[in-house]
Amino acid sequence: MPTSRIDDVPDARRRLMAKVRSANTKPEMIVRRTAHALGYRFRLHVRTLPGSPDLVFPRCKKVIFVHGCFWHRHDGCSRMTFPKARADYWNAKFSANIARDAAQAAALRTLGWSVLTIWECETSDLQGLRRTIPRFLSDDATSAAHAPSLFDKHA
């Protein structure tokens, strides 16, 4: 298999990784459709906020990130696999992702925003989403807003 010059990554792998999207993913679309069906209106990927949150609810100063279990390292999730090749690269990549996510959430909280992370694996539980989103967006959810997830099975 021919390799590219950058980091000796096979061309086929490079093409595959280039197809990975950061916005408008299937899990994100599920969360967006659910929130919209519940009557919530929101902005998407607001670049002026740290991390460009996936869903932004400006009136109540709350944001939702929809994280992929693999890329953002959802502890205990079966989707959090680890590539066998180039372990040093992947360790550094995943560590940087985790640190960046934490820094962005902290920056948002410093600015007065509440943050909710919904994991990719949680999007298959539509009933859970229908409970979690309104609970997070209600006025009394400020203490729960700092939890990584509001799903009962992961909380």
C-alpha positions, 0 to 999 in steps of 0.5 A: 500500500502506498504511503504519504509523506506525512507521518508515514500514514497509509493513503487509504487510512488518510482518506478514511480519516478525512471523511470523519465529520466534526459537525452534523454527525448522526448522533448530533442530528438525533439530539437536534431533532429531539430538542426541536421536537420538544419545542426548544429552539437553539443556535448551532456551532456558535463560533464565538463561544469556546469549543463552538458548542453543537447546540446553543440555547442563548436565552438560558445560557446553556450549551450541549456538546454531542461527543463521539465515544471514540474521539472524546474517550467515553469511559466504560463505553464499548465504542471507546476502542483503541487503535493498535497501530501508532499507539504513541500518536493515538495516546497523544491525540486522545489526551489532547482531545480530553484536555481540550474538552475540559478546557472548553467546558471550564471556559464556558462555565467561567463565562456563565454558561451551563454545559451538558455533554451527551455521548454518542452511545446515549443517543440511541436511548430516545426516551432518555434524551426526552428526559435529559434535555428538558431537565437540563434546560429547566431553570432548576437544572443548574446543579445538574448542569455540571454533570458529564451526563444526566442519563440515569445509567451513566450519572 
